[in-house]
Amino acid sequence: MNLDQLRSKVSETDTCYQCDHPFRPGDTRYVVSMTIVADFDGVLTEPDEDIEGGIDRLLEQLSHADPDQVERDVFEQINVMLCTACKERLASEIREKRYRLSLPVGGHSHYYH
C-alpha cells in the first residue's frame, strides 16, 4: 500500500487514536503504520508422528480455524492517525527502547528491542 492509499484510508479519522484530540482542517497529523509479520528462525523440529499424519492433523485444525485469525497469526497491518504530541511520545519511546506493550504476554511484560 502506498502512502496516498494509506493516508486516504486513515484520513477519515477525525481524532487522534491515542488521546482523542480532535483534528481540524489543516492540523498536523501523522499516519503510523505497523506491519506485524510472523518470523521463522529456519529451524524445523521433527514431528512426534509421521509426516503425513502431522500434515493431516494440521489441515484438520485449519479447517476449523477462523480464516481471519489464521491470516493475523502470519501477517497484520495496523494503521492509526496520531496528533503531534502522541507521535513525538511514541517515536521517543521507540528510539529510547522504552516502548512497552500494554498487555502482558504470558504474565510477563515484554519490551520491543
Secondary structure, 3 states (H helix, E strand, C coil): CCHHHHHHHHCCCCECCCCCCECCCCCCCEEEEEEEECCCCCCCCCCCCCHHHHHHHHHHHHHCCCHHHHHHHHEEEEEEEECHHHHHHHHHHHHCCCCECCCCECCECCECC
